[in-house]
């Protein structure tokens, strides 16, 4: 699921990703998927958000991916909100 989500983001971001050092972005290497998609629980997501802020980000966009993409991930949003706010 993580690879499919990263692949969907590629067409609009290839130049940016190459500028960030992902010269092989077209091939969707594991290190790129790992950079774009966090796997694990809320603690893992929070850790990645904190890393992004420490690296200078002033905002971080989160997209919750689930096995049921036709249903809003309400439970997961609530869990993340409890950690992030």
Protein Blocks (a to p, Z undefined) as FASTA:
>chain_A
ZZmmmmmmmmmmmmmmmmnopamlmnopaklmmmmpccddfklmmmmmmmmmmnopabdc
dddddfblmbccfklmmmmmmmmZZ
